[in-house]
Amino acid sequence: MKTNFKTLIFICIATLLVGLVACKKDPQTTQTTVKKPTVKIYDNAISVSYTSANVTGEVTDEGSSPVTDRGFVYGKQGEARQDTMYCGNGGGEFPTRLTNLEPNTMYNCMAFARNSAGMAFSGKATFTTLSIAQSEVATYEPTSVTHTHATCGGNVVSDGGSEVTERGVCWATTPNPTTSGSHLASGSGTGDFSVTLSGLTANTTYHVRAYAMNEKGTAYGEDVTFRTIDYSAPTVTTNNATSIEATTITCGGKVTSDGGATVTARGVCWSKTSQNPTISGSHTTDGTGTGSFTSNITGLAQNTTYYVRAYATNSKGTSYGTTQQFSTSKPTYLMSEGGTVLTSSGKFYDSGGPNGNYSNGEYFVMTFKSNLGAGSKIQMTFTRFETEGVSYDYLKIYDGPTTSSTLIGTYGGFNSPGTVTATNSSGALTFVWRSDATSGIRAGWEATISTVP
């Protein structure tokens, strides 16, 4: 069988080309191999909150050239959209915090690293952000509870993952009050807070709960009860008299507590017979409210002992101070009356009075004591003094309530005592008058009675 010439020529050329290809050197054997980085993500170290997550990646091998970029790509599971967080360059670990995440959402995350050969990715890590809950709040025990007020509060322990926009307390006379009823706000955020409730009813049990609001709703603390204080009758004291005359007494009292209710009347009541006078008998009305007040008692009998005490009235009742005993004075006192006199004013004469002489053969003892109470001392100012002479007719004055007290002096003739003031604790002065039986008589004396503190 003959071979076609053209066929022979084709076979030769093909054989030659195959030989040339076989003899040509492989260009790959003369180039350097290029390598991407190696990167991983630590999915077991991921920590999450409501809107953020802490993640850590690591470039374990930078490859054939330095890593120029590294970071994370992340997005919601099931969505194509991805966000990128760049974290510098180079090898090693690179922790970071992913923010602005959505609560209660699953995310996919991969670490990446890039060099001149290209970008490499780690395996995929998956995490789920925390779900937002209602805030957590505690109720504190109320303090400073009065008839109509109480200080209440609480503590927002946790915001539940969402900002607390309002916090406060709510209250009612029934259990578990809510913000749909009486409530009082106290700012926002977490931490301690307090408010003062007012306008409460006395002697009433209240329920109070702290509350806190976030986007998830309103959370309440435990139900705590307290009872407002009941009203009581006022507290009042009786003052000592500041002036006692023949028919008038100036005294008063002090309302030290209103008992939680307004004092609608106050004053003093008095009696000649009862040691515990009440407002059902003689009394003054001297204003309202707490504090000191002055009372003027008029129309009294001269030289008479009275029992006086202050009173104060509110809606709960009437209270009384301690009883004080006062004796009215009289315009004049004669030495011949003798005995003990309670007074703070008036005139003191010998037995002849303002216009007559004393008599022969007199012997009288008379003690003057202040009727203004403890601490007040009698003072006598002699404006006229004339006796027969100290050897015949004389006046002795003692600094005290008896003739055993300290002798101040013996006075006769025109030797006037002048002004004599008691210095003893009783505040009394005692006078002893003696005139002889046969000598002449004189005009005697006149003295003005007063008191000093």
Secondary structure, 3 states (H helix, E strand, C coil): CCCCHHHHHHHHHHHHHHHHHHHCCCHHHHCCCCCCCEEEECHHHCEECCCCEEEEEEEEECCCCCCCEEEEEEEECCCCCCEEEECCCCCEEEEEEECCCCCCCEEEEEEEEEECCEEEECCCEEEECCCCCCCEEEECCCECCCCCCEEEEEEEEECCCCCCCEEEEEEECCCCCCCCCCEEECCCCCEEEEEEECCCCCCCEEEEEEEEEECCEEEECCCEEEECCCCCCCEEEECCCCEECCCCEEEEEEEEECCCCCCCEEEEEEECCCCCCCCCCEECCCCCCCEEEEEEECCCCCCCEEEEEEEEEECCEEEECCCEEEECCCCEEEHHHCEEEECCCCEEECCCCCCCCCCCCCEEEEEEECCCCCCCEEEEEEEEEECCECCCEEEEEEECCCCCCEEEEEECCCCCCCEEECCCCCCCEEEEEECCCCCCCCCEEEEEEEEEC
